[in-house]
Amino acid sequence: VNVNAANQYSQDQIKLLGNADTDATPQYNVGLSERRVQYVAQYLVNNGVSADRFIGIANGDTKPVATNSTAAGKAENRRVDV
């Protein structure tokens, strides 16, 4: 995450989209995605970005960018999109 870019556009909202692979239940993955969003938001706050700028969305395992049938694909799906 580029904190300098976030601060340069200080009037803009920052959307954080938490994602997961399919190894756990959908319900668990939503919670996991929420925790990922919170972790990234806390990192940004700790580096000077105002907390009121965040919009957090927990996608769970519903928005994969890669296959969940390989370890490499699962790793790509465990992410937070900013």
N, CA and C atoms as a LAMMPS dump frame, in Angstrom:
ITEM: TIMESTEP
0
ITEM: NUMBER OF ATOMS
246
ITEM: BOX BOUNDS ff ff ff
-5.0000000000000000e+02 5.0000000000000000e+02
-5.0000000000000000e+02 5.0000000000000000e+02
-5.0000000000000000e+02 5.0000000000000000e+02
ITEM: ATOMS id mol type element x y z
1 1 1 N 0.85 -1.174 0
2 1 2 C 0 0 0
3 1 3 C 0.888 1.227 0
4 2 1 N 0.612 2.153 -0.889
5 2 2 C 1.397 3.374 -0.995
6 2 3 C 0.762 4.454 -0.124
7 3 1 N 1.315 4.633 1.073
8 3 2 C 0.793 5.608 2.024
9 3 3 C 0.925 7.02 1.473
10 4 1 N 2.013 7.315 0.781
11 4 2 C 2.2 8.651 0.214
12 4 3 C 1.096 8.985 -0.779
13 5 1 N 0.726 8.039 -1.614
14 5 2 C -0.361 8.27 -2.57
15 5 3 C -1.681 8.478 -1.834
16 6 1 N -1.914 7.713 -0.787
17 6 2 C -3.14 7.868 -0.005
18 6 3 C -3.211 9.258 0.604
19 7 1 N -2.098 9.747 1.106
20 7 2 C -2.081 11.077 1.707
21 7 3 C -2.129 12.183 0.659
22 8 1 N -1.611 11.931 -0.527
23 8 2 C -1.64 12.925 -1.597
24 8 3 C -3.084 13.216 -2.02
25 9 1 N -3.918 12.199 -2.015
26 9 2 C -5.33 12.343 -2.379
27 9 3 C -6.178 12.272 -1.11
28 10 1 N -5.921 13.186 -0.198
29 10 2 C -6.47 13.112 1.153
30 10 3 C -7.982 13.307 1.233
31 11 1 N -8.613 13.774 0.181
32 11 2 C -10.066 13.961 0.198
33 11 3 C -10.814 12.716 -0.274
34 12 1 N -10.112 11.777 -0.86
35 12 2 C -10.751 10.591 -1.433
36 12 3 C -10.97 9.499 -0.394
37 13 1 N -12.051 8.746 -0.571
38 13 2 C -12.294 7.556 0.232
39 13 3 C -11.373 6.441 -0.254
40 14 1 N -11.034 5.531 0.645
41 14 2 C -10.188 4.391 0.307
42 14 3 C -11.01 3.126 0.528
43 15 1 N -11.244 2.397 -0.542
44 15 2 C -12.013 1.16 -0.456
45 15 3 C -11.053 -0.001 -0.238
46 16 1 N -11.301 -0.77 0.817
47 16 2 C -10.504 -1.95 1.141
48 16 3 C -11.394 -3.174 0.966
49 17 1 N -11.006 -4.058 0.052
50 17 2 C -11.796 -5.244 -0.264
51 17 3 C -11.049 -6.486 0.204
52 18 1 N -11.545 -7.109 1.271
53 18 2 C -10.907 -8.301 1.804
54 18 3 C -11.372 -9.544 1.081
55 19 1 N -10.439 -10.452 0.824
56 19 2 C -10.729 -11.669 0.065
57 19 3 C -10.067 -12.88 0.711
58 20 1 N -10.541 -14.056 0.334
59 20 2 C -10.019 -15.307 0.884
60 20 3 C -10.081 -16.407 -0.174
61 21 1 N -9.358 -17.495 0.092
62 21 2 C -9.489 -18.674 -0.761
63 21 3 C -10.674 -19.502 -0.257
64 22 1 N -10.867 -20.674 -0.8
65 22 2 C -12.039 -21.488 -0.446
66 22 3 C -11.73 -22.615 0.536
67 23 1 N -10.602 -22.548 1.228
68 23 2 C -10.242 -23.638 2.138
69 23 3 C -11.16 -23.757 3.352
70 24 1 N -11.797 -22.675 3.767
71 24 2 C -12.677 -22.704 4.934
72 24 3 C -14.127 -22.521 4.475
73 25 1 N -15.037 -22.468 5.441
74 25 2 C -16.447 -22.251 5.106
75 25 3 C -16.657 -20.812 4.641
76 26 1 N -17.683 -20.585 3.849
77 26 2 C -17.963 -19.211 3.416
78 26 3 C -18.134 -18.243 4.594
79 27 1 N -18.796 -18.692 5.643
80 27 2 C -19.004 -17.837 6.82
81 27 3 C -17.669 -17.467 7.474
82 28 1 N -16.798 -18.435 7.639
83 28 2 C -15.48 -18.16 8.216
84 28 3 C -14.699 -17.198 7.325
85 29 1 N -14.779 -17.399 6.014
86 29 2 C -14.02 -16.569 5.079
87 29 3 C -14.467 -15.113 5.089
88 30 1 N -15.74 -14.858 5.349
89 30 2 C -16.196 -13.471 5.48
90 30 3 C -15.53 -12.83 6.696
91 31 1 N -15.505 -13.543 7.814
92 31 2 C -14.836 -13.026 9.01
93 31 3 C -13.35 -12.817 8.783
94 32 1 N -12.722 -13.757 8.1
95 32 2 C -11.298 -13.642 7.782
96 32 3 C -11.05 -12.429 6.893
97 33 1 N -11.901 -12.228 5.924
98 33 2 C -11.776 -11.068 5.037
99 33 3 C -11.923 -9.765 5.814
100 34 1 N -12.847 -9.736 6.775
101 34 2 C -13.016 -8.55 7.625
102 34 3 C -11.747 -8.272 8.419
103 35 1 N -11.14 -9.317 8.967
104 35 2 C -9.9 -9.132 9.736
105 35 3 C -8.771 -8.639 8.844
106 36 1 N -8.708 -9.114 7.63
107 36 2 C -7.687 -8.63 6.69
108 36 3 C -7.886 -7.14 6.4
109 37 1 N -9.124 -6.745 6.182
110 37 2 C -9.428 -5.329 5.947
111 37 3 C -9.006 -4.5 7.162
112 38 1 N -9.34 -4.965 8.356
113 38 2 C -8.986 -4.234 9.576
114 38 3 C -7.473 -4.108 9.73
115 39 1 N -6.742 -5.141 9.395
116 39 2 C -5.282 -5.113 9.499
117 39 3 C -4.691 -4.062 8.56
118 40 1 N -5.157 -4.036 7.322
119 40 2 C -4.644 -3.058 6.352
120 40 3 C -5.051 -1.646 6.77
121 41 1 N -6.289 -1.479 7.233
122 41 2 C -6.735 -0.163 7.698
123 41 3 C -5.869 0.309 8.861
124 42 1 N -5.567 -0.578 9.798
125 42 2 C -4.731 -0.201 10.943
126 42 3 C -3.326 0.174 10.492
127 43 1 N -2.78 -0.549 9.54
128 43 2 C -1.469 -0.212 8.982
129 43 3 C -1.491 1.208 8.414
130 44 1 N -2.528 1.522 7.655
131 44 2 C -2.628 2.849 7.051
132 44 3 C -2.773 3.934 8.114
133 45 1 N -3.596 3.689 9.129
134 45 2 C -3.76 4.652 10.222
135 45 3 C -2.432 4.86 10.942
136 46 1 N -1.718 3.772 11.198
137 46 2 C -0.422 3.869 11.878
138 46 3 C 0.596 4.659 11.07
139 47 1 N 0.336 4.794 9.769
140 47 2 C 1.244 5.529 8.893
141 47 3 C 0.653 6.863 8.429
142 48 1 N -0.316 7.375 9.183
143 48 2 C -0.777 8.733 8.977
144 48 3 C -2.013 8.944 8.135
145 49 1 N -2.686 7.883 7.729
146 49 2 C -3.91 8.03 6.938
147 49 3 C -5.099 8.077 7.904
148 50 1 N -5.99 9.019 7.698
149 50 2 C -7.14 9.201 8.579
150 50 3 C -8.099 8.009 8.498
151 51 1 N -8.515 7.504 9.653
152 51 2 C -9.367 6.313 9.719
153 51 3 C -10.751 6.527 9.116
154 52 1 N -11.216 7.765 9.06
155 52 2 C -12.566 8.002 8.546
156 52 3 C -12.655 7.937 7.021
157 53 1 N -11.556 7.65 6.371
158 53 2 C -11.54 7.578 4.907
159 53 3 C -11.832 6.181 4.359
160 54 1 N -11.889 5.178 5.215
161 54 2 C -11.971 3.794 4.748
162 54 3 C -13.398 3.314 4.538
163 55 1 N -13.573 2.563 3.473
164 55 2 C -14.782 1.785 3.236
165 55 3 C -14.305 0.339 3.161
166 56 1 N -14.715 -0.475 4.112
167 56 2 C -14.275 -1.863 4.154
168 56 3 C -15.358 -2.809 3.669
169 57 1 N -14.979 -3.723 2.809
170 57 2 C -15.908 -4.723 2.281
171 57 3 C -15.254 -6.095 2.395
172 58 1 N -15.965 -7.025 3.016
173 58 2 C -15.467 -8.388 3.167
174 58 3 C -16.121 -9.271 2.107
175 59 1 N -15.362 -9.63 1.095
176 59 2 C -15.884 -10.466 0.011
177 59 3 C -15.872 -11.951 0.339
178 60 1 N -15.15 -12.344 1.366
179 60 2 C -15 -13.775 1.617
180 60 3 C -14.31 -14.433 0.437
181 61 1 N -14.85 -15.553 -0.009
182 61 2 C -14.243 -16.287 -1.131
183 61 3 C -14.999 -16.071 -2.443
184 62 1 N -15.799 -14.994 -2.52
185 62 2 C -16.676 -14.795 -3.679
186 62 3 C -16.048 -14.048 -4.851
187 63 1 N -14.852 -13.499 -4.685
188 63 2 C -14.225 -12.705 -5.755
189 63 3 C -12.806 -13.2 -6.054
190 64 1 N -12.646 -14.45 -6.441
191 64 2 C -11.291 -14.95 -6.709
192 64 3 C -10.688 -14.302 -7.952
193 65 1 N -9.371 -14.152 -7.922
194 65 2 C -8.639 -13.668 -9.105
195 65 3 C -7.871 -14.807 -9.759
196 66 1 N -7.882 -15.958 -9.114
197 66 2 C -7.162 -17.132 -9.613
198 66 3 C -7.937 -18.377 -9.191
199 67 1 N -7.52 -19.507 -9.719
200 67 2 C -8.159 -20.768 -9.361
201 67 3 C -7.905 -21.101 -7.892
202 68 1 N -8.866 -21.739 -7.262
203 68 2 C -8.679 -22.221 -5.9
204 68 3 C -8.282 -23.697 -5.881
205 69 1 N -7.936 -24.245 -7.04
206 69 2 C -7.567 -25.659 -7.111
207 69 3 C -6.064 -25.88 -7.012
208 70 1 N -5.282 -24.799 -6.929
209 70 2 C -3.83 -24.932 -6.746
210 70 3 C -3.387 -24.053 -5.581
211 71 1 N -2.261 -24.409 -4.985
212 71 2 C -1.723 -23.613 -3.876
213 71 3 C -1.393 -22.191 -4.324
214 72 1 N -0.83 -22.064 -5.518
215 72 2 C -0.478 -20.733 -6.028
216 72 3 C -1.732 -19.885 -6.246
217 73 1 N -2.765 -20.48 -6.781
218 73 2 C -4.013 -19.757 -6.995
219 73 3 C -4.648 -19.329 -5.686
220 74 1 N -4.654 -20.229 -4.711
221 74 2 C -5.201 -19.891 -3.397
222 74 3 C -4.442 -18.734 -2.775
223 75 1 N -3.124 -18.737 -2.914
224 75 2 C -2.305 -17.654 -2.358
225 75 3 C -2.692 -16.309 -2.977
226 76 1 N -2.97 -16.299 -4.271
227 76 2 C -3.381 -15.055 -4.939
228 76 3 C -4.739 -14.568 -4.446
229 77 1 N -5.589 -15.487 -4.036
230 77 2 C -6.929 -15.122 -3.585
231 77 3 C -6.963 -14.64 -2.141
232 78 1 N -5.898 -14.858 -1.395
233 78 2 C -5.804 -14.364 -0.02
234 78 3 C -5.183 -12.972 -0.07
235 79 1 N -6.041 -11.933 -0.12
236 79 2 C -5.536 -10.588 -0.37
237 79 3 C -6.521 -9.526 0.105
238 80 1 N -6.028 -8.292 0.116
239 80 2 C -6.876 -7.111 0.276
240 80 3 C -6.609 -6.218 -0.923
241 81 1 N -7.649 -5.906 -1.664
242 81 2 C -7.545 -4.976 -2.789
243 81 3 C -7.803 -3.568 -2.265
244 82 1 N -6.982 -2.622 -2.697
245 82 2 C -7.109 -1.223 -2.264
246 82 3 C -7.505 -0.384 -3.456
